[in-house]
Amino acid sequence: MSIRLRLTLWYSAVLAVTLVAFGVAIYLFVNFNTFSEPKARVKEQALQIQVTPSLDFWDRLDLKINPYTIQDQEMFIQLVNYKEGVMRRSDNLIALKLKFPYPHLKEPATKEEGHVHLTAGKYPFVVYQVPIVNPLTNETVGLLQVGAYTGSQVKFLDELRTTLIFASIGVVLIAFTIGLFLARQALRPIEGVIRATNQIQHGSDLSVRIPREGPNDEMGRLTDTLNGMLGRLELTYNGLDELYKAQRRFVSDASHELRTPLTTIRGNIELLERMWLPSLELMGGQGELDGFRNESHAENKEGIVQRTVLTREAMQDIADEAKRMSGLVNDLLALARADAGYEMEKRQQQLLPLVEDVARRAQLLPRSAEWRIGDLKELEGVEVNAHGDYLRQLLFIFIENAFKYTESGYVELGSLRSSEAAGIVIKDTGIGMNSDEIPHIFERFYRADVSRGQKSGTGLGLSIAKWIIDEHSGSVEVTTKEGVGTTFIVWLPIAFQHQSNGV
């Protein structure tokens, strides 16, 4: 429920309660004033009537009214004799064939004097009741009822009550409608705040500002505060964005710049290796032919051989480190492309030949575990939209990672298929991982526990693999257990599927 509707309901409820209280007060006040005059008249008449209890010659109790005490002919008079069970009524009551209801002798109301509202037939009356007491026995023997017709007053009060009810309902409805409109107008700046924040939430344009409308009230000051905050956020965001772009440019440029000298180093090292190895072999063969005629010549040859061996070891170390640095630079370059929004040029191609090519070349990777090529028939006839080189890099990352952490056992390549995707399975029997590590393995530079950290690597391979999978609109599943092994399943959406073998 919106604030606008809640506010409207609240003050509508307050208004309704106020109108009810005000209406009840008006009704009670008018009711009192309307009946005060007839009540006064019937009381005055009742007090003027003289009722004489006496015993007639049959020893029966008789109640007699002195007719000279009746001043108003519009009064309706009824005298009840409880002892004899008889009732005397004025002529107007007899003519209308009406009788006032009266309390029985045993009811407490028979001993109370006062006004009551009664209905005789269908006519309303206000009646003043006076109990008749026998002065000899102090016993209530009768009841005098003097009433006045109040039909016009009752009708007026009914109309007043109806008018108050419907008027209150109408006023509340009108107030609710007007209040809803006013609340909407008053809270319109909040809607502007919501629209602006939604644009910021679903986009990167921090230049959006909330329109400033209305007086300098609380909403106006809130709008100014939010606009100021948005301005500072825009400046900060633009600064960070420029810094981030500069960082990406630096990584990309540094990667490009480092590739050239590293390539040169590796080329020269390989050239030196090719040059030193034949010289050493030639030197060894010629020395054997000459017989190393003197001892100094043998010593010189031994020193040359040692220096040559040390040089070759140094060149080998340099070559290994250059190769490792080249791999790191290539990884950084791939991630820099990912951060820069690089879009791969993909084409539709057969998946099985690509995977078989990777499986064949994986046999040449350094490893201590057995390399198994499982059942790949689920990939037959499947075509995917892919960048071939990056897809090969993706598979090699998972395979090399499996070889790295599987010292014994095997690494197996398999396949799966669903209705919409083809799955490439890389399963190993290596050291496995803790389940808590799985959410982090695709983070950059993340290395798992100490035992896994003893292996060489940059911690960038799986990050690059995740980027390649995302670029191919695929997904990856990971199943692992410490000491048992790990299984990765790379799912790629099927672009086309040939019908073969009854499939």
Disulfide bonds with the S-S distance in Angstrom:
none
